[in-house]
Amino acid sequence: MKQLGELQTKVLQIIQKNKDLQNENRALRLKNEQLLAQKNKLETNENENFKSLENEKLVIKSSIEDLLKSINSLEDTSTQITK
């Protein structure tokens, strides 16, 4: 009878440990999902920032090209005036 009682105690401990591990597993899965969502959001922001920087780069490049054209035009006008 004593062995049966000890066995029952061990079984109950194992059942409790299993429940505890299941709860911990659920909590870790939830945390994992939250981290995955955060990672996806950061990747989206990174892509948007990259696109924004690329657009800004194109605007700056276009402005510089326009300035160079203006300078060349002024130089040509200046050259024609001095002739």
N, C-alpha and C positions, 0 to 999 in steps of 0.2 A: 504494500500500500504506500509505503514511503517513497519507493521508486516512481510510482505512478504520480504522486504529488510533485516530485521533483521534475518529472518529465512534463507534466502539465505547466509548471512554472516556466520551464525552458521554452515550451511552445508559445506561451503567452508573451514571453520576452521577445521571441523571434517575430511574432505577429506585430508587436508594438514597434520593434525596430523596422520592420517592413513598412508600416504606416509612416513612421518618421522619414524613412528614405523616400517614400513616394511623395510626401509633402515637400521635402527638400528638392526632389526632382522637378516637381511642378513649379516651385519658386525659381529654380535655375532655368527652366525652359522659358518662363515668363521674362526673366532678365535677359536671356538670349534673344528673344523676340524684340525686346526694347532696344537692345544694342544693335540688332540688325536694322531696325527701323532708323535708328540714329545714323548708322553707317550709310544707309541709302540716302538719307536726307543730306548728309555731308557730301556724298558723291554728286548729288544733284546740284548742290550749291557750288561745288568745285567746277562742274561743267558749265554752269551759268556764268560763273566768274571768268572762266577761260574764254567763253564766247564774248562776254562783255569786253574783256581785254583785247581780244582779236579785233572787235569792231572799233575800239578806241585806237588801236594801232593803225587800222586802215584810214581812219579819219585824220590822224596825225600825218600819215604818209601822204594822203591827198592834199592836206594843207601845205606841207613842205613842197610838193610838186607844184602847187599853184603859186607859192611864193617864188620858187625858182623860175617859173614861167614869167612872172611879173618882173623879176630882176632882169631876166634876159630881154624882155620887151623894153624895159627902161634903158638897158645898155644899148640896144639897137637904136632906140630913139635918140639917145645921147650921141651915139656915133653918127647918126644921120644929121643931127643938128651941128655937130662940129665940122662936118665936111663942107 
